[in-house]
Amino acid sequence: MRHAVDSHATVDQAIGVLVAARRLPLAAGFEVLREVSQHTNNKLHTVAETVIA
């Protein structure tokens, strides 16, 4: 359960970074993360961690 909460927070933080840096709407920020996750075959939280770093 704790991992799920941490992963969700990481994804939310990455969306915030994308929204601020690229001036995207929230939904588009999530969509970018999701598409990268699917195309690179990486978990969503892994992509989010990369964005934050």
ModelCIF file with pLDDT and N, C-alpha, C, O atoms, coordinates in Angstrom:
data_MODEL
#
_entry.id   MODEL 
#
_entity.id                         1 
_entity.type                       polymer 
_entity.pdbx_number_of_molecules   1 
#
_entity_poly.entity_id                      1 
_entity_poly.type                           'polypeptide(L)' 
_entity_poly.nstd_linkage                   no 
_entity_poly.nstd_monomer                   no 
_entity_poly.pdbx_seq_one_letter_code       MRHAVDSHATVDQAIGVLVAARRLPLAAGFEVLREVSQHTNNKLHTVAETVIA 
_entity_poly.pdbx_seq_one_letter_code_can   MRHAVDSHATVDQAIGVLVAARRLPLAAGFEVLREVSQHTNNKLHTVAETVIA 
_entity_poly.pdbx_strand_id                 A 
#
loop_
_entity_poly_seq.entity_id 
_entity_poly_seq.num 
_entity_poly_seq.mon_id 
_entity_poly_seq.hetero 
1 1  MET n 
1 2  ARG n 
1 3  HIS n 
1 4  ALA n 
1 5  VAL n 
1 6  ASP n 
1 7  SER n 
1 8  HIS n 
1 9  ALA n 
1 10 THR n 
1 11 VAL n 
1 12 ASP n 
1 13 GLN n 
1 14 ALA n 
1 15 ILE n 
1 16 GLY n 
1 17 VAL n 
1 18 LEU n 
1 19 VAL n 
1 20 ALA n 
1 21 ALA n 
1 22 ARG n 
1 23 ARG n 
1 24 LEU n 
1 25 PRO n 
1 26 LEU n 
1 27 ALA n 
1 28 ALA n 
1 29 GLY n 
1 30 PHE n 
1 31 GLU n 
1 32 VAL n 
1 33 LEU n 
1 34 ARG n 
1 35 GLU n 
1 36 VAL n 
1 37 SER n 
1 38 GLN n 
1 39 HIS n 
1 40 THR n 
1 41 ASN n 
1 42 ASN n 
1 43 LYS n 
1 44 LEU n 
1 45 HIS n 
1 46 THR n 
1 47 VAL n 
1 48 ALA n 
1 49 GLU n 
1 50 THR n 
1 51 VAL n 
1 52 ILE n 
1 53 ALA n 
#
_struct_asym.id          A 
_struct_asym.entity_id   1 
#
loop_
_ma_qa_metric.id 
_ma_qa_metric.mode 
_ma_qa_metric.name 
_ma_qa_metric.software_group_id 
_ma_qa_metric.type 
1 global pLDDT . pLDDT 
2 local  pLDDT . pLDDT 
#
_ma_qa_metric_global.metric_id      1 
_ma_qa_metric_global.metric_value   90.79 
_ma_qa_metric_global.model_id       1 
_ma_qa_metric_global.ordinal_id     1 
#
loop_
_ma_qa_metric_local.label_asym_id 
_ma_qa_metric_local.label_comp_id 
_ma_qa_metric_local.label_seq_id 
_ma_qa_metric_local.metric_id 
_ma_qa_metric_local.metric_value 
_ma_qa_metric_local.model_id 
_ma_qa_metric_local.ordinal_id 
A MET 1  2 66.00 1 1  
A ARG 2  2 66.00 1 2  
A HIS 3  2 64.00 1 3  
A ALA 4  2 60.00 1 4  
A VAL 5  2 57.00 1 5  
A ASP 6  2 61.00 1 6  
A SER 7  2 76.00 1 7  
A HIS 8  2 85.00 1 8  
A ALA 9  2 90.00 1 9  
A THR 10 2 93.00 1 10 
A VAL 11 2 94.00 1 11 
A ASP 12 2 94.00 1 12 
A GLN 13 2 96.00 1 13 
A ALA 14 2 97.00 1 14 
A ILE 15 2 96.00 1 15 
A GLY 16 2 95.00 1 16 
A VAL 17 2 96.00 1 17 
A LEU 18 2 95.00 1 18 
A VAL 19 2 95.00 1 19 
A ALA 20 2 95.00 1 20 
A ALA 21 2 94.00 1 21 
A ARG 22 2 93.00 1 22 
A ARG 23 2 93.00 1 23 
A LEU 24 2 90.00 1 24 
A PRO 25 2 94.00 1 25 
A LEU 26 2 90.00 1 26 
A ALA 27 2 92.00 1 27 
A ALA 28 2 95.00 1 28 
A GLY 29 2 94.00 1 29 
A PHE 30 2 95.00 1 30 
A GLU 31 2 96.00 1 31 
A VAL 32 2 96.00 1 32 
A LEU 33 2 96.00 1 33 
A ARG 34 2 96.00 1 34 
A GLU 35 2 97.00 1 35 
A VAL 36 2 97.00 1 36 
A SER 37 2 97.00 1 37 
A GLN 38 2 97.00 1 38 
A HIS 39 2 98.00 1 39 
A THR 40 2 97.00 1 40 
A ASN 41 2 98.00 1 41 
A ASN 42 2 97.00 1 42 
A LYS 43 2 95.00 1 43 
A LEU 44 2 95.00 1 44 
A HIS 45 2 94.00 1 45 
A THR 46 2 96.00 1 46 
A VAL 47 2 97.00 1 47 
A ALA 48 2 96.00 1 48 
A GLU 49 2 96.00 1 49 
A THR 50 2 96.00 1 50 
A VAL 51 2 96.00 1 51 
A ILE 52 2 95.00 1 52 
A ALA 53 2 93.00 1 53 
#
loop_
_atom_site.group_PDB 
_atom_site.id 
_atom_site.type_symbol 
_atom_site.label_atom_id 
_atom_site.label_alt_id 
_atom_site.label_comp_id 
_atom_site.label_asym_id 
_atom_site.label_entity_id 
_atom_site.label_seq_id 
_atom_site.pdbx_PDB_ins_code 
_atom_site.Cartn_x 
_atom_site.Cartn_y 
_atom_site.Cartn_z 
_atom_site.occupancy 
_atom_site.B_iso_or_equiv 
_atom_site.pdbx_formal_charge 
_atom_site.auth_seq_id 
_atom_site.auth_comp_id 
_atom_site.auth_asym_id 
_atom_site.auth_atom_id 
_atom_site.pdbx_PDB_model_num 
ATOM 1   N N  . MET A 1 1  ? 0.826  -1.192 0.000   1.00 66.00 ? 1  MET A N  1 
ATOM 2   C CA . MET A 1 1  ? 0.000  0.000  0.000   1.00 66.00 ? 1  MET A CA 1 
ATOM 3   C C  . MET A 1 1  ? 0.871  1.257  0.000   1.00 66.00 ? 1  MET A C  1 
ATOM 4   O O  . MET A 1 1  ? 0.595  2.220  -0.715  1.00 66.00 ? 1  MET A O  1 
ATOM 5   N N  . ARG A 1 2  ? 1.926  1.227  0.815   1.00 66.00 ? 2  ARG A N  1 
ATOM 6   C CA . ARG A 1 2  ? 2.812  2.385  0.905   1.00 66.00 ? 2  ARG A CA 1 
ATOM 7   C C  . ARG A 1 2  ? 3.476  2.673  -0.440  1.00 66.00 ? 2  ARG A C  1 
ATOM 8   O O  . ARG A 1 2  ? 3.623  3.830  -0.834  1.00 66.00 ? 2  ARG A O  1 
ATOM 9   N N  . HIS A 1 3  ? 3.875  1.606  -1.141  1.00 64.00 ? 3  HIS A N  1 
ATOM 10  C CA . HIS A 1 3  ? 4.509  1.779  -2.452  1.00 64.00 ? 3  HIS A CA 1 
ATOM 11  C C  . HIS A 1 3  ? 3.534  2.435  -3.431  1.00 64.00 ? 3  HIS A C  1 
ATOM 12  O O  . HIS A 1 3  ? 3.934  3.287  -4.223  1.00 64.00 ? 3  HIS A O  1 
ATOM 13  N N  . ALA A 1 4  ? 2.275  2.051  -3.381  1.00 60.00 ? 4  ALA A N  1 
ATOM 14  C CA . ALA A 1 4  ? 1.268  2.632  -4.268  1.00 60.00 ? 4  ALA A CA 1 
ATOM 15  C C  . ALA A 1 4  ? 1.105  4.122  -4.000  1.00 60.00 ? 4  ALA A C  1 
ATOM 16  O O  . ALA A 1 4  ? 1.000  4.917  -4.935  1.00 60.00 ? 4  ALA A O  1 
ATOM 17  N N  . VAL A 1 5  ? 1.084  4.492  -2.753  1.00 57.00 ? 5  VAL A N  1 
ATOM 18  C CA . VAL A 1 5  ? 0.952  5.910  -2.385  1.00 57.00 ? 5  VAL A CA 1 
ATOM 19  C C  . VAL A 1 5  ? 2.185  6.690  -2.852  1.00 57.00 ? 5  VAL A C  1 
ATOM 20  O O  . VAL A 1 5  ? 2.060  7.785  -3.399  1.00 57.00 ? 5  VAL A O  1 
ATOM 21  N N  . ASP A 1 6  ? 3.374  6.121  -2.633  1.00 61.00 ? 6  ASP A N  1 
ATOM 22  C CA . ASP A 1 6  ? 4.609  6.785  -3.070  1.00 61.00 ? 6  ASP A CA 1 
ATOM 23  C C  . ASP A 1 6  ? 4.663  6.924  -4.586  1.00 61.00 ? 6  ASP A C  1 
ATOM 24  O O  . ASP A 1 6  ? 5.067  7.965  -5.104  1.00 61.00 ? 6  ASP A O  1 
ATOM 25  N N  . SER A 1 7  ? 4.255  5.869  -5.300  1.00 76.00 ? 7  SER A N  1 
ATOM 26  C CA . SER A 1 7  ? 4.253  5.907  -6.760  1.00 76.00 ? 7  SER A CA 1 
ATOM 27  C C  . SER A 1 7  ? 3.297  6.974  -7.272  1.00 76.00 ? 7  SER A C  1 
ATOM 28  O O  . SER A 1 7  ? 3.610  7.700  -8.215  1.00 76.00 ? 7  SER A O  1 
ATOM 29  N N  . HIS A 1 8  ? 2.130  7.062  -6.644  1.00 85.00 ? 8  HIS A N  1 
ATOM 30  C CA . HIS A 1 8  ? 1.141  8.057  -7.059  1.00 85.00 ? 8  HIS A CA 1 
ATOM 31  C C  . HIS A 1 8  ? 1.690  9.465  -6.851  1.00 85.00 ? 8  HIS A C  1 
ATOM 32  O O  . HIS A 1 8  ? 1.509  10.335 -7.704  1.00 85.00 ? 8  HIS A O  1 
ATOM 33  N N  . ALA A 1 9  ? 2.348  9.689  -5.743  1.00 90.00 ? 9  ALA A N  1 
ATOM 34  C CA . ALA A 1 9  ? 2.932  11.000 -5.460  1.00 90.00 ? 9  ALA A CA 1 
ATOM 35  C C  . ALA A 1 9  ? 4.019  11.332 -6.472  1.00 90.00 ? 9  ALA A C  1 
ATOM 36  O O  . ALA A 1 9  ? 4.131  12.479 -6.906  1.00 90.00 ? 9  ALA A O  1 
ATOM 37  N N  . THR A 1 10 ? 4.813  10.349 -6.850  1.00 93.00 ? 10 THR A N  1 
ATOM 38  C CA . THR A 1 10 ? 5.871  10.559 -7.833  1.00 93.00 ? 10 THR A CA 1 
ATOM 39  C C  . THR A 1 10 ? 5.283  10.918 -9.194  1.00 93.00 ? 10 THR A C  1 
ATOM 40  O O  . THR A 1 10 ? 5.773  11.824 -9.869  1.00 93.00 ? 10 THR A O  1 
ATOM 41  N N  . VAL A 1 11 ? 4.242  10.213 -9.589  1.00 94.00 ? 11 VAL A N  1 
ATOM 42  C CA . VAL A 1 11 ? 3.583  10.492 -10.870 1.00 94.00 ? 11 VAL A CA 1 
ATOM 43  C C  . VAL A 1 11 ? 2.986  11.890 -10.842 1.00 94.00 ? 11 VAL A C  1 
ATOM 44  O O  . VAL A 1 11 ? 3.133  12.640 -11.807 1.00 94.00 ? 11 VAL A O  1 
ATOM 45  N N  . ASP A 1 12 ? 2.318  12.254 -9.759  1.00 94.00 ? 12 ASP A N  1 
ATOM 46  C CA . ASP A 1 12 ? 1.739  13.602 -9.641  1.00 94.00 ? 12 ASP A CA 1 
ATOM 47  C C  . ASP A 1 12 ? 2.818  14.678 -9.726  1.00 94.00 ? 12 ASP A C  1 
ATOM 48  O O  . ASP A 1 12 ? 2.624  15.712 -10.364 1.00 94.00 ? 12 ASP A O  1 
ATOM 49  N N  . GLN A 1 13 ? 3.941  14.430 -9.087  1.00 96.00 ? 13 GLN A N  1 
ATOM 50  C CA . GLN A 1 13 ? 5.031  15.397 -9.107  1.00 96.00 ? 13 GLN A CA 1 
ATOM 51  C C  . GLN A 1 13 ? 5.592  15.536 -10.526 1.00 96.00 ? 13 GLN A C  1 
ATOM 52  O O  . GLN A 1 13 ? 5.878  16.648 -10.970 1.00 96.00 ? 13 GLN A O  1 
ATOM 53  N N  . ALA A 1 14 ? 5.749  14.427 -11.233 1.00 97.00 ? 14 ALA A N  1 
ATOM 54  C CA . ALA A 1 14 ? 6.250  14.472 -12.609 1.00 97.00 ? 14 ALA A CA 1 
ATOM 55  C C  . ALA A 1 14 ? 5.279  15.207 -13.527 1.00 97.00 ? 14 ALA A C  1 
ATOM 56  O O  . ALA A 1 14 ? 5.697  15.961 -14.406 1.00 97.00 ? 14 ALA A O  1 
ATOM 57  N N  . ILE A 1 15 ? 3.988  14.987 -13.324 1.00 96.00 ? 15 ILE A N  1 
ATOM 58  C CA . ILE A 1 15 ? 2.990  15.719 -14.111 1.00 96.00 ? 15 ILE A CA 1 
ATOM 59  C C  . ILE A 1 15 ? 3.150  17.216 -13.861 1.00 96.00 ? 15 ILE A C  1 
ATOM 60  O O  . ILE A 1 15 ? 3.086  18.018 -14.793 1.00 96.00 ? 15 ILE A O  1 
ATOM 61  N N  . GLY A 1 16 ? 3.356  17.584 -12.608 1.00 95.00 ? 16 GLY A N  1 
ATOM 62  C CA . GLY A 1 16 ? 3.564  18.997 -12.280 1.00 95.00 ? 16 GLY A CA 1 
ATOM 63  C C  . GLY A 1 16 ? 4.781  19.578 -12.974 1.00 95.00 ? 16 GLY A C  1 
ATOM 64  O O  . GLY A 1 16 ? 4.754  20.717 -13.441 1.00 95.00 ? 16 GLY A O  1 
ATOM 65  N N  . VAL A 1 17 ? 5.849  18.795 -13.043 1.00 96.00 ? 17 VAL A N  1 
ATOM 66  C CA . VAL A 1 17 ? 7.064  19.253 -13.737 1.00 96.00 ? 17 VAL A CA 1 
ATOM 67  C C  . VAL A 1 17 ? 6.763  19.471 -15.212 1.00 96.00 ? 17 VAL A C  1 
ATOM 68  O O  . VAL A 1 17 ? 7.151  20.492 -15.780 1.00 96.00 ? 17 VAL A O  1 
ATOM 69  N N  . LEU A 1 18 ? 6.079  18.526 -15.835 1.00 95.00 ? 18 LEU A N  1 
ATOM 70  C CA . LEU A 1 18 ? 5.739  18.669 -17.257 1.00 95.00 ? 18 LEU A CA 1 
ATOM 71  C C  . LEU A 1 18 ? 4.811  19.856 -17.505 1.00 95.00 ? 18 LEU A C  1 
ATOM 72  O O  . LEU A 1 18 ? 4.988  20.601 -18.469 1.00 95.00 ? 18 LEU A O  1 
ATOM 73  N N  . VAL A 1 19 ? 3.839  20.023 -16.644 1.00 95.00 ? 19 VAL A N  1 
ATOM 74  C CA . VAL A 1 19 ? 2.893  21.137 -16.790 1.00 95.00 ? 19 VAL A CA 1 
ATOM 75  C C  . VAL A 1 19 ? 3.625  22.470 -16.691 1.00 95.00 ? 19 VAL A C  1 
ATOM 76  O O  . VAL A 1 19 ? 3.368  23.383 -17.476 1.00 95.00 ? 19 VAL A O  1 
ATOM 77  N N  . ALA A 1 20 ? 4.530  22.582 -15.734 1.00 95.00 ? 20 ALA A N  1 
ATOM 78  C CA . ALA A 1 20 ? 5.262  23.833 -15.543 1.00 95.00 ? 20 ALA A CA 1 
ATOM 79  C C  . ALA A 1 20 ? 6.291  24.074 -16.643 1.00 95.00 ? 20 ALA A C  1 
ATOM 80  O O  . ALA A 1 20 ? 6.411  25.187 -17.156 1.00 95.00 ? 20 ALA A O  1 
ATOM 81  N N  . ALA A 1 21 ? 7.028  23.032 -17.002 1.00 94.00 ? 21 ALA A N  1 
ATOM 82  C CA . ALA A 1 21 ? 8.117  23.198 -17.965 1.00 94.00 ? 21 ALA A CA 1 
ATOM 83  C C  . ALA A 1 21 ? 7.620  23.351 -19.397 1.00 94.00 ? 21 ALA A C  1 
ATOM 84  O O  . ALA A 1 21 ? 8.189  24.111 -20.181 1.00 94.00 ? 21 ALA A O  1 
ATOM 85  N N  . ARG A 1 22 ? 6.570  22.633 -19.731 1.00 93.00 ? 22 ARG A N  1 
ATOM 86  C CA . ARG A 1 22 ? 6.082  22.625 -21.122 1.00 93.00 ? 22 ARG A CA 1 
ATOM 87  C C  . ARG A 1 22 ? 4.759  23.354 -21.305 1.00 93.00 ? 22 ARG A C  1 
ATOM 88  O O  . ARG A 1 22 ? 4.225  23.433 -22.411 1.00 93.00 ? 22 ARG A O  1 
ATOM 89  N N  . ARG A 1 23 ? 4.241  23.885 -20.202 1.00 93.00 ? 23 ARG A N  1 
ATOM 90  C CA . ARG A 1 23 ? 2.958  24.608 -20.233 1.00 93.00 ? 23 ARG A CA 1 
ATOM 91  C C  . ARG A 1 23 ? 1.856  23.758 -20.853 1.00 93.00 ? 23 ARG A C  1 
ATOM 92  O O  . ARG A 1 23 ? 1.132  24.187 -21.752 1.00 93.00 ? 23 ARG A O  1 
ATOM 93  N N  . LEU A 1 24 ? 1.760  22.549 -20.342 1.00 90.00 ? 24 LEU A N  1 
ATOM 94  C CA . LEU A 1 24 ? 0.737  21.606 -20.795 1.00 90.00 ? 24 LEU A CA 1 
ATOM 95  C C  . LEU A 1 24 ? -0.429 21.594 -19.817 1.00 90.00 ? 24 LEU A C  1 
ATOM 96  O O  . LEU A 1 24 ? -0.256 21.898 -18.637 1.00 90.00 ? 24 LEU A O  1 
ATOM 97  N N  . PRO A 1 25 ? -1.615 21.245 -20.302 1.00 94.00 ? 25 PRO A N  1 
ATOM 98  C CA . PRO A 1 25 ? -2.715 20.997 -19.369 1.00 94.00 ? 25 PRO A CA 1 
ATOM 99  C C  . PRO A 1 25 ? -2.415 19.727 -18.562 1.00 94.00 ? 25 PRO A C  1 
ATOM 100 O O  . PRO A 1 25 ? -1.625 18.889 -18.997 1.00 94.00 ? 25 PRO A O  1 
ATOM 101 N N  . LEU A 1 26 ? -3.038 19.585 -17.402 1.00 90.00 ? 26 LEU A N  1 
ATOM 102 C CA . LEU A 1 26 ? -2.797 18.419 -16.550 1.00 90.00 ? 26 LEU A CA 1 
ATOM 103 C C  . LEU A 1 26 ? -3.012 17.105 -17.290 1.00 90.00 ? 26 LEU A C  1 
ATOM 104 O O  . LEU A 1 26 ? -2.191 16.193 -17.193 1.00 90.00 ? 26 LEU A O  1 
ATOM 105 N N  . ALA A 1 27 ? -4.093 17.007 -18.016 1.00 92.00 ? 27 ALA A N  1 
ATOM 106 C CA . ALA A 1 27 ? -4.404 15.765 -18.728 1.00 92.00 ? 27 ALA A CA 1 
ATOM 107 C C  . ALA A 1 27 ? -3.312 15.440 -19.749 1.00 92.00 ? 27 ALA A C  1 
ATOM 108 O O  . ALA A 1 27 ? -2.962 14.274 -19.928 1.00 92.00 ? 27 ALA A O  1 
ATOM 109 N N  . ALA A 1 28 ? -2.780 16.448 -20.408 1.00 95.00 ? 28 ALA A N  1 
ATOM 110 C CA . ALA A 1 28 ? -1.720 16.218 -21.396 1.00 95.00 ? 28 ALA A CA 1 
ATOM 111 C C  . ALA A 1 28 ? -0.433 15.779 -20.714 1.00 95.00 ? 28 ALA A C  1 
ATOM 112 O O  . ALA A 1 28 ? 0.310  14.963 -21.260 1.00 95.00 ? 28 ALA A O  1 
ATOM 113 N N  . GLY A 1 29 ? -0.162 16.309 -19.530 1.00 94.00 ? 29 GLY A N  1 
ATOM 114 C CA . GLY A 1 29 ? 1.021  15.890 -18.784 1.00 94.00 ? 29 GLY A CA 1 
ATOM 115 C C  . GLY A 1 29 ? 0.965  14.415 -18.458 1.00 94.00 ? 29 GLY A C  1 
ATOM 116 O O  . GLY A 1 29 ? 1.962  13.709 -18.605 1.00 94.00 ? 29 GLY A O  1 
ATOM 117 N N  . PHE A 1 30 ? -0.187 13.941 -18.019 1.00 95.00 ? 30 PHE A N  1 
ATOM 118 C CA . PHE A 1 30 ? -0.344 12.518 -17.729 1.00 95.00 ? 30 PHE A CA 1 
ATOM 119 C C  . PHE A 1 30 ? -0.240 11.697 -19.001 1.00 95.00 ? 30 PHE A C  1 
ATOM 120 O O  . PHE A 1 30 ? 0.362  10.623 -19.005 1.00 95.00 ? 30 PHE A O  1 
ATOM 121 N N  . GLU A 1 31 ? -0.817 12.194 -20.068 1.00 96.00 ? 31 GLU A N  1 
ATOM 122 C CA . GLU A 1 31 ? -0.788 11.475 -21.344 1.00 96.00 ? 31 GLU A CA 1 
ATOM 123 C C  . GLU A 1 31 ? 0.642  11.301 -21.850 1.00 96.00 ? 31 GLU A C  1 
ATOM 124 O O  . GLU A 1 31 ? 0.987  10.247 -22.384 1.00 96.00 ? 31 GLU A O  1 
ATOM 125 N N  . VAL A 1 32 ? 1.471  12.324 -21.685 1.00 96.00 ? 32 VAL A N  1 
ATOM 126 C CA . VAL A 1 32 ? 2.880  12.225 -22.078 1.00 96.00 ? 32 VAL A CA 1 
ATOM 127 C C  . VAL A 1 32 ? 3.558  11.112 -21.283 1.00 96.00 ? 32 VAL A C  1 
ATOM 128 O O  . VAL A 1 32 ? 4.241  10.265 -21.858 1.00 96.00 ? 32 VAL A O  1 
ATOM 129 N N  . LEU A 1 33 ? 3.373  11.113 -19.978 1.00 96.00 ? 33 LEU A N  1 
ATOM 130 C CA . LEU A 1 33 ? 3.976  10.061 -19.154 1.00 96.00 ? 33 LEU A CA 1 
ATOM 131 C C  . LEU A 1 33 ? 3.492  8.678  -19.571 1.00 96.00 ? 33 LEU A C  1 
ATOM 132 O O  . LEU A 1 33 ? 4.287  7.744  -19.675 1.00 96.00 ? 33 LEU A O  1 
ATOM 133 N N  . ARG A 1 34 ? 2.211  8.550  -19.804 1.00 96.00 ? 34 ARG A N  1 
ATOM 134 C CA . ARG A 1 34 ? 1.631  7.260  -20.175 1.00 96.00 ? 34 ARG A CA 1 
ATOM 135 C C  . ARG A 1 34 ? 2.184  6.763  -21.502 1.00 96.00 ? 34 ARG A C  1 
ATOM 136 O O  . ARG A 1 34 ? 2.550  5.595  -21.629 1.00 96.00 ? 34 ARG A O  1 
ATOM 137 N N  . GLU A 1 35 ? 2.245  7.647  -22.486 1.00 97.00 ? 35 GLU A N  1 
ATOM 138 C CA . GLU A 1 35 ? 2.745  7.255  -23.807 1.00 97.00 ? 35 GLU A CA 1 
ATOM 139 C C  . GLU A 1 35 ? 4.219  6.855  -23.750 1.00 97.00 ? 35 GLU A C  1 
ATOM 140 O O  . GLU A 1 35 ? 4.615  5.861  -24.359 1.00 97.00 ? 35 GLU A O  1 
ATOM 141 N N  . VAL A 1 36 ? 5.025  7.616  -23.030 1.00 97.00 ? 36 VAL A N  1 
ATOM 142 C CA . VAL A 1 36 ? 6.438  7.260  -22.897 1.00 97.00 ? 36 VAL A CA 1 
ATOM 143 C C  . VAL A 1 36 ? 6.569  5.919  -22.193 1.00 97.00 ? 36 VAL A C  1 
ATOM 144 O O  . VAL A 1 36 ? 7.388  5.087  -22.582 1.00 97.00 ? 36 VAL A O  1 
ATOM 145 N N  . SER A 1 37 ? 5.773  5.712  -21.171 1.00 97.00 ? 37 SER A N  1 
ATOM 146 C CA . SER A 1 37 ? 5.793  4.450  -20.441 1.00 97.00 ? 37 SER A CA 1 
ATOM 147 C C  . SER A 1 37 ? 5.487  3.275  -21.376 1.00 97.00 ? 37 SER A C  1 
ATOM 148 O O  . SER A 1 37 ? 6.179  2.258  -21.342 1.00 97.00 ? 37 SER A O  1 
ATOM 149 N N  . GLN A 1 38 ? 4.474  3.413  -22.192 1.00 97.00 ? 38 GLN A N  1 
ATOM 150 C CA . GLN A 1 38 ? 4.087  2.335  -23.096 1.00 97.00 ? 38 GLN A CA 1 
ATOM 151 C C  . GLN A 1 38 ? 5.119  2.114  -24.200 1.00 97.00 ? 38 GLN A C  1 
ATOM 152 O O  . GLN A 1 38 ? 5.436  0.972  -24.533 1.00 97.00 ? 38 GLN A O  1 
ATOM 153 N N  . HIS A 1 39 ? 5.640  3.195  -24.766 1.00 98.00 ? 39 HIS A N  1 
ATOM 154 C CA . HIS A 1 39 ? 6.572  3.068  -25.892 1.00 98.00 ? 39 HIS A CA 1 
ATOM 155 C C  . HIS A 1 39 ? 7.949  2.581  -25.469 1.00 98.00 ? 39 HIS A C  1 
ATOM 156 O O  . HIS A 1 39 ? 8.669  1.987  -26.272 1.00 98.00 ? 39 HIS A O  1 
ATOM 157 N N  . THR A 1 40 ? 8.319  2.823  -24.231 1.00 97.00 ? 40 THR A N  1 
ATOM 158 C CA . THR A 1 40 ? 9.634  2.394  -23.757 1.00 97.00 ? 40 THR A CA 1 
ATOM 159 C C  . THR A 1 40 ? 9.552  1.115  -22.926 1.00 97.00 ? 40 THR A C  1 
ATOM 160 O O  . THR A 1 40 ? 10.572 0.580  -22.492 1.00 97.00 ? 40 THR A O  1 
ATOM 161 N N  . ASN A 1 41 ? 8.336  0.633  -22.712 1.00 98.00 ? 41 ASN A N  1 
ATOM 162 C CA . ASN A 1 41 ? 8.099  -0.574 -21.914 1.00 98.00 ? 41 ASN A CA 1 
ATOM 163 C C  . ASN A 1 41 ? 8.666  -0.420 -20.497 1.00 98.00 ? 41 ASN A C  1 
ATOM 164 O O  . ASN A 1 41 ? 9.248  -1.353 -19.943 1.00 98.00 ? 41 ASN A O  1 
ATOM 165 N N  . ASN A 1 42 ? 8.485  0.759  -19.931 1.00 97.00 ? 42 ASN A N  1 
ATOM 166 C CA . ASN A 1 42 ? 8.869  1.039  -18.546 1.00 97.00 ? 42 ASN A CA 1 
ATOM 167 C C  . ASN A 1 42 ? 7.622  1.336  -17.738 1.00 97.00 ? 42 ASN A C  1 
ATOM 168 O O  . ASN A 1 42 ? 6.628  1.826  -18.273 1.00 97.00 ? 42 ASN A O  1 
ATOM 169 N N  . LYS A 1 43 ? 7.676  1.042  -16.464 1.00 95.00 ? 43 LYS A N  1 
ATOM 170 C CA . LYS A 1 43 ? 6.555  1.345  -15.577 1.00 95.00 ? 43 LYS A CA 1 
ATOM 171 C C  . LYS A 1 43 ? 6.375  2.860  -15.488 1.00 95.00 ? 43 LYS A C  1 
ATOM 172 O O  . LYS A 1 43 ? 7.331  3.626  -15.608 1.00 95.00 ? 43 LYS A O  1 
ATOM 173 N N  . LEU A 1 44 ? 5.128  3.268  -15.275 1.00 95.00 ? 44 LEU A N  1 
ATOM 174 C CA . LEU A 1 44 ? 4.794  4.685  -15.208 1.00 95.00 ? 44 LEU A CA 1 
ATOM 175 C C  . LEU A 1 44 ? 5.597  5.399  -14.122 1.00 95.00 ? 44 LEU A C  1 
ATOM 176 O O  . LEU A 1 44 ? 6.092  6.504  -14.346 1.00 95.00 ? 44 LEU A O  1 
ATOM 177 N N  . HIS A 1 45 ? 5.729  4.781  -12.952 1.00 94.00 ? 45 HIS A N  1 
ATOM 178 C CA . HIS A 1 45 ? 6.454  5.445  -11.872 1.00 94.00 ? 45 HIS A CA 1 
ATOM 179 C C  . HIS A 1 45 ? 7.946  5.569  -12.198 1.00 94.00 ? 45 HIS A C  1 
ATOM 180 O O  . HIS A 1 45 ? 8.601  6.494  -11.719 1.00 94.00 ? 45 HIS A O  1 
ATOM 181 N N  . THR A 1 46 ? 8.492  4.654  -13.004 1.00 96.00 ? 46 THR A N  1 
ATOM 182 C CA . THR A 1 46 ? 9.895  4.753  -13.416 1.00 96.00 ? 46 THR A CA 1 
ATOM 183 C C  . THR A 1 46 ? 10.092 5.942  -14.347 1.00 96.00 ? 46 THR A C  1 
ATOM 184 O O  . THR A 1 46 ? 11.065 6.683  -14.212 1.00 96.00 ? 46 THR A O  1 
ATOM 185 N N  . VAL A 1 47 ? 9.186  6.123  -15.276 1.00 97.00 ? 47 VAL A N  1 
ATOM 186 C CA . VAL A 1 47 ? 9.237  7.274  -16.187 1.00 97.00 ? 47 VAL A CA 1 
ATOM 187 C C  . VAL A 1 47 ? 9.094  8.553  -15.380 1.00 97.00 ? 47 VAL A C  1 
ATOM 188 O O  . VAL A 1 47 ? 9.799  9.530  -15.636 1.00 97.00 ? 47 VAL A O  1 
ATOM 189 N N  . ALA A 1 48 ? 8.193  8.556  -14.413 1.00 96.00 ? 48 ALA A N  1 
ATOM 190 C CA . ALA A 1 48 ? 7.984  9.735  -13.565 1.00 96.00 ? 48 ALA A CA 1 
ATOM 191 C C  . ALA A 1 48 ? 9.236  10.079 -12.787 1.00 96.00 ? 48 ALA A C  1 
ATOM 192 O O  . ALA A 1 48 ? 9.589  11.254 -12.673 1.00 96.00 ? 48 ALA A O  1 
ATOM 193 N N  . GLU A 1 49 ? 9.919  9.072  -12.245 1.00 96.00 ? 49 GLU A N  1 
ATOM 194 C CA . GLU A 1 49 ? 11.158 9.312  -11.508 1.00 96.00 ? 49 GLU A CA 1 
ATOM 195 C C  . GLU A 1 49 ? 12.213 9.938  -12.405 1.00 96.00 ? 49 GLU A C  1 
ATOM 196 O O  . GLU A 1 49 ? 12.965 10.809 -11.966 1.00 96.00 ? 49 GLU A O  1 
ATOM 197 N N  . THR A 1 50 ? 12.275 9.502  -13.655 1.00 96.00 ? 50 THR A N  1 
ATOM 198 C CA . THR A 1 50 ? 13.232 10.058 -14.615 1.00 96.00 ? 50 THR A CA 1 
ATOM 199 C C  . THR A 1 50 ? 12.921 11.523 -14.902 1.00 96.00 ? 50 THR A C  1 
ATOM 200 O O  . THR A 1 50 ? 13.831 12.348 -14.976 1.00 96.00 ? 50 THR A O  1 
ATOM 201 N N  . VAL A 1 51 ? 11.660 11.844 -15.061 1.00 96.00 ? 51 VAL A N  1 
ATOM 202 C CA . VAL A 1 51 ? 11.259 13.234 -15.320 1.00 96.00 ? 51 VAL A CA 1 
ATOM 203 C C  . VAL A 1 51 ? 11.658 14.125 -14.134 1.00 96.00 ? 51 VAL A C  1 
ATOM 204 O O  . VAL A 1 51 ? 12.174 15.227 -14.319 1.00 96.00 ? 51 VAL A O  1 
ATOM 205 N N  . ILE A 1 52 ? 11.415 13.642 -12.946 1.00 95.00 ? 52 ILE A N  1 
ATOM 206 C CA . ILE A 1 52 ? 11.729 14.432 -11.756 1.00 95.00 ? 52 ILE A CA 1 
ATOM 207 C C  . ILE A 1 52 ? 13.240 14.644 -11.603 1.00 95.00 ? 52 ILE A C  1 
ATOM 208 O O  . ILE A 1 52 ? 13.700 15.711 -11.195 1.00 95.00 ? 52 ILE A O  1 
ATOM 209 N N  . ALA A 1 53 ? 13.980 13.615 -11.937 1.00 93.00 ? 53 ALA A N  1 
ATOM 210 C CA . ALA A 1 53 ? 15.443 13.713 -11.815 1.00 93.00 ? 53 ALA A CA 1 
ATOM 211 C C  . ALA A 1 53 ? 15.972 14.701 -12.825 1.00 93.00 ? 53 ALA A C  1 
ATOM 212 O O  . ALA A 1 53 ? 17.179 14.931 -12.889 1.00 93.00 ? 53 ALA A O  1 
#
